[in-house]
Amino acid sequence: MAEWIAVHLAQIMEPLSSYWIVAAFMAGALCCVPTTPSVSEDAGAEPGTTFRDCPVCPEMVVVPEGSFMMGSNKGDFDEKPVHAVTITEPFAVGKYEVMWDEWEVCVAEAMCDNGPVNEAGGDNGWGKGRRPVIEVSWHDAQIFVAWLNTKVPGEPYRLLSEAEWEYAARAGATTQFSWGDDFDSSKANDGNKLVPVGQYSPNGLGLYDMHGNALEWVRDCYRDSYSDAPTDGSSVSETSDCLRVLRSGAWSYGPRVLRSSDRYEMPPGDRINILGFRIARTL
């Protein structure tokens, strides 16, 4: 009976606003009871399966293993040489960019810190809710990941590697965008402000806003060439003071920067109103 109550409470609470989710957490009303099956219990989950590990954990999509050609001969110098990458195991990717709703639960549990984020500009007056959290540094993103890993055993959550990000963004396409070579403003946000996630159609893997809306931090250190880049989907080896890679372009960028292969780099401590992130999960 206790388990039945916990599950149905989670189903009732999930659609409510972020205020009530945070309040429920602070009151101890919610715990980490999965609202949909967790792939940690089913390692053979089919590609395209969606799941949450707990009521406030981001919704994840299972991405299949596979190979692709990373980079572009039509792109900038740092997108070359084009090279084959093979990802041998399925993994999961956030269906959406991490939202303010999700970030503020981490803040309520005293893991994430809104102070520096608000000082940098916070939501910039656009509103929070289902908009991507912005003004977050690479270090902030790593703290959010650490918080998520307190909800499940094994610390499976992490940032995507750069190769995983491009593989997921392409969704099997070899064109400049997941839908083709020509930019289509009805399929990605390159407007004049951030918008709530999910307003544009997903790509072929069921992932939203892989082109535009917010720039997304990934795990890798930046190198200005793919010479000697990993070919197994892993991230470029880490050094504490390296520039970090960002992907997806942003609401303020033109179409060229929203291409699947486009790369951007910034110091990991930067907080700007175009910077957000998306998470990955090892299965």
C-alpha positions as CSV (number, residue, x, y, z in Angstrom):
1,M,0.0,0.0,0.0
2,A,2.8,2.4,0.9
3,E,4.5,1.8,-2.5
4,W,1.1,2.3,-4.4
5,I,0.6,5.6,-2.6
6,A,4.1,6.8,-3.4
7,V,3.8,6.0,-7.1
8,H,0.4,7.7,-7.5
9,L,1.6,10.7,-5.5
10,A,4.4,11.1,-7.9
11,Q,2.0,10.9,-10.9
12,I,-0.2,13.5,-9.4
13,M,2.6,15.9,-8.5
14,E,4.6,15.8,-11.7
15,P,2.4,18.1,-13.8
16,L,2.3,20.8,-11.2
17,S,4.3,24.0,-11.3
18,S,7.9,24.2,-10.2
19,Y,6.8,26.1,-7.1
20,W,4.8,23.1,-5.8
21,I,7.4,20.6,-6.8
22,V,10.1,22.5,-4.8
23,A,7.7,23.0,-1.9
24,A,6.9,19.3,-1.8
25,F,10.5,18.4,-1.7
26,M,11.2,20.8,1.1
27,A,8.2,19.3,3.0
28,G,9.6,15.8,2.4
29,A,6.5,14.8,0.4
30,L,8.4,13.3,-2.5
31,C,11.1,10.8,-2.8
32,C,12.9,9.2,-5.6
33,V,10.2,6.8,-6.8
34,P,10.4,6.4,-10.6
35,T,7.3,7.6,-12.4
36,T,8.3,5.6,-15.5
37,P,10.5,2.5,-15.7
38,S,14.2,3.2,-15.2
39,V,16.5,1.7,-17.7
40,S,18.8,0.9,-14.8
41,E,16.4,-1.9,-14.2
42,D,16.3,-2.8,-17.9
43,A,19.6,-2.5,-19.6
44,G,18.0,-3.7,-22.8
45,A,15.7,-0.7,-23.2
46,E,14.9,-0.1,-26.8
47,P,16.2,3.1,-28.6
48,G,13.7,5.8,-28.3
49,T,12.5,4.6,-24.8
50,T,11.9,7.6,-22.5
51,F,12.2,7.4,-18.7
52,R,12.8,9.3,-15.5
53,D,14.8,8.0,-12.6
54,C,12.8,10.0,-10.1
55,P,9.9,12.5,-10.2
56,V,12.2,15.6,-10.6
57,C,14.9,13.9,-12.7
58,P,15.0,15.1,-16.3
59,E,13.2,13.0,-18.8
60,M,15.8,10.9,-20.8
61,V,15.7,9.3,-24.2
62,V,17.7,6.1,-25.0
63,V,20.0,6.6,-27.9
64,P,21.3,3.5,-29.8
65,E,24.9,2.6,-30.4
66,G,26.2,3.3,-33.9
67,S,28.8,5.0,-36.1
68,F,28.9,8.4,-37.9
69,M,31.3,10.8,-39.6
70,M,32.1,13.7,-37.2
71,G,32.9,17.2,-38.4
72,S,32.3,18.9,-41.7
73,N,34.4,19.8,-44.7
74,K,32.0,22.7,-45.3
75,G,32.6,24.1,-41.8
76,D,35.2,26.0,-39.9
77,F,38.8,24.9,-39.4
78,D,38.1,23.3,-36.1
79,E,35.5,21.0,-37.6
80,K,38.2,19.1,-39.5
81,P,39.4,16.6,-40.3
82,V,36.2,14.7,-40.7
83,H,36.6,11.4,-39.0
84,A,34.7,8.2,-38.2
85,V,33.4,7.7,-34.6
86,T,31.9,4.5,-33.3
87,I,29.8,4.4,-30.2
88,T,29.6,0.8,-29.0
89,E,27.0,1.1,-26.3
90,P,23.6,2.8,-26.1
91,F,23.3,5.7,-23.7
92,A,20.6,8.2,-22.7
93,V,20.3,11.9,-23.5
94,G,18.1,14.5,-21.9
95,K,15.0,14.9,-24.0
96,Y,15.3,18.7,-23.4
97,E,17.9,21.2,-22.3
98,V,17.9,21.3,-18.4
99,M,15.1,23.6,-17.4
100,W,14.7,26.2,-14.7
101,D,12.1,24.0,-13.0
102,E,14.7,21.2,-12.7
103,W,17.6,23.6,-11.7
104,E,15.5,25.2,-8.9
105,V,14.8,21.8,-7.2
106,C,18.6,21.4,-7.0
107,V,18.8,24.9,-5.5
108,A,16.0,24.0,-3.0
109,E,18.0,21.0,-1.9
110,A,21.1,23.3,-1.3
111,M,23.3,21.7,-3.9
112,C,23.0,24.2,-6.7
113,D,23.6,27.9,-6.0
114,N,21.4,30.6,-7.6
115,G,23.5,33.5,-6.2
116,P,26.1,33.7,-8.9
117,V,23.5,32.8,-11.6
118,N,21.2,35.6,-10.5
119,E,24.1,38.0,-10.3
120,A,25.0,37.2,-13.9
121,G,21.5,38.0,-15.0
122,G,19.3,35.0,-14.0
123,D,16.4,34.5,-16.4
124,N,17.0,37.9,-18.0
125,G,13.4,38.8,-17.6
126,W,12.1,36.1,-20.0
127,G,10.7,33.8,-17.2
128,K,11.8,30.5,-15.9
129,G,9.6,27.4,-15.7
130,R,10.2,25.3,-18.8
131,R,12.8,27.6,-20.3
132,P,16.4,26.3,-20.3
133,V,18.3,27.4,-17.3
134,I,20.9,30.0,-18.4
135,E,23.8,32.0,-17.0
136,V,25.2,28.7,-15.7
137,S,28.9,27.9,-15.9
138,W,30.4,24.5,-16.8
139,H,31.1,24.1,-13.1
140,D,27.5,24.8,-12.3
141,A,26.5,22.1,-14.7
142,Q,28.8,19.7,-13.0
143,I,27.2,20.4,-9.7
144,F,23.8,19.7,-11.1
145,V,25.1,16.4,-12.4
146,A,26.5,15.6,-9.0
147,W,23.1,16.3,-7.4
148,L,21.3,14.0,-9.9
149,N,23.8,11.3,-9.0
150,T,22.6,11.4,-5.3
151,K,19.2,10.2,-6.6
152,V,20.4,6.9,-8.2
153,P,23.1,4.4,-7.5
154,G,26.3,4.2,-9.5
155,E,26.6,7.9,-10.5
156,P,25.4,7.3,-14.1
157,Y,24.7,11.0,-14.9
158,R,27.2,13.2,-16.6
159,L,27.6,15.8,-19.4
160,L,27.7,14.4,-22.9
161,S,31.0,14.0,-24.7
162,E,31.3,16.2,-27.8
163,A,31.2,13.2,-30.0
164,E,28.0,11.9,-28.3
165,W,26.4,15.3,-28.7
166,E,27.1,15.5,-32.4
167,Y,25.9,11.9,-32.9
168,A,22.7,12.6,-31.0
169,A,22.2,16.0,-32.9
170,R,22.6,14.4,-36.3
171,A,20.2,11.6,-35.5
172,G,21.5,9.6,-38.5
173,A,21.6,12.6,-40.9
174,T,24.8,13.6,-42.8
175,T,23.4,17.0,-43.7
176,Q,24.2,20.4,-42.0
177,F,21.0,20.2,-39.9
178,S,19.2,17.1,-38.8
179,W,16.4,17.9,-41.3
180,G,18.6,18.8,-44.3
181,D,21.2,21.3,-45.5
182,D,19.0,24.4,-45.6
183,F,18.1,26.2,-42.4
184,D,14.4,26.3,-41.5
185,S,13.4,28.8,-38.8
186,S,10.2,26.8,-38.1
187,K,12.4,24.0,-36.7
188,A,14.9,25.9,-34.5
189,N,15.1,29.0,-32.3
190,D,17.4,31.6,-33.7
191,G,15.1,34.5,-32.7
192,N,15.6,37.3,-30.2
193,K,15.1,35.5,-26.9
194,L,15.1,32.2,-25.2
195,V,11.8,30.1,-25.4
196,P,10.4,27.2,-23.4
197,V,11.8,23.8,-24.4
198,G,9.8,21.6,-26.8
199,Q,8.3,24.4,-29.0
200,Y,10.0,23.0,-32.1
201,S,9.8,19.5,-33.5
202,P,12.2,16.9,-32.2
203,N,14.9,15.3,-34.3
204,G,14.8,11.7,-35.4
205,L,15.9,10.5,-32.0
206,G,13.1,12.4,-30.2
207,L,15.5,15.1,-28.8
208,Y,14.4,18.7,-28.7
209,D,16.3,22.0,-29.4
210,M,19.5,20.3,-30.6
211,H,19.8,23.3,-32.9
212,G,19.4,26.7,-31.2
213,N,17.7,28.0,-28.0
214,A,20.6,27.7,-25.6
215,L,24.3,26.8,-26.1
216,E,25.0,23.5,-24.3
217,W,28.1,22.7,-22.3
218,V,29.7,19.4,-23.0
219,R,32.4,17.6,-21.1
220,D,35.3,18.0,-23.5
221,C,38.3,20.3,-23.4
222,Y,38.5,22.3,-26.6
223,R,41.1,21.6,-29.2
224,D,41.1,23.6,-32.5
225,S,41.5,20.4,-34.6
226,Y,40.2,16.9,-34.8
227,S,43.6,15.5,-35.4
228,D,44.1,12.7,-32.9
229,A,40.5,13.1,-31.7
230,P,39.0,10.1,-29.9
231,T,37.2,7.7,-32.3
232,D,35.2,5.8,-29.6
233,G,32.8,8.6,-28.5
234,S,34.8,9.5,-25.4
235,S,35.7,13.0,-24.4
236,V,39.0,14.8,-25.0
237,S,41.2,14.3,-22.0
238,E,40.7,16.8,-19.2
239,T,42.9,19.5,-17.8
240,S,41.7,21.7,-15.0
241,D,42.2,25.1,-16.8
242,C,41.1,24.2,-20.3
243,L,38.5,25.9,-22.4
244,R,35.3,23.8,-22.6
245,V,33.3,23.0,-25.7
246,L,29.7,24.2,-26.3
247,R,27.3,22.9,-28.9
248,S,23.9,23.6,-30.5
249,G,24.2,27.4,-31.2
250,A,21.8,29.7,-29.4
251,W,18.8,31.9,-29.7
252,S,21.0,34.9,-30.6
253,Y,23.1,33.1,-33.3
254,G,22.6,32.8,-37.0
255,P,22.0,29.6,-38.9
256,R,25.6,28.8,-39.6
257,V,26.4,28.4,-35.9
258,L,23.3,26.2,-35.4
259,R,24.7,23.4,-37.6
260,S,25.2,19.9,-36.1
261,S,29.0,20.1,-36.5
262,D,29.5,23.7,-35.3
263,R,31.8,24.1,-32.3
264,Y,32.2,26.9,-29.7
265,E,34.5,27.3,-26.8
266,M,34.5,29.3,-23.5
267,P,36.3,29.3,-20.2
268,P,34.4,26.9,-17.8
269,G,33.6,29.7,-15.3
270,D,31.7,31.9,-17.8
271,R,28.1,32.7,-17.2
272,I,26.2,34.3,-20.1
273,N,22.6,34.5,-21.1
274,I,23.1,32.0,-24.0
275,L,24.7,29.3,-21.9
276,G,22.8,26.2,-20.7
277,F,23.4,22.5,-20.8
278,R,21.9,19.1,-21.4
279,I,22.7,15.8,-19.6
280,A,23.6,12.3,-20.5
281,R,23.2,9.0,-18.6
282,T,25.3,5.9,-18.8
283,L,23.1,2.8,-19.2
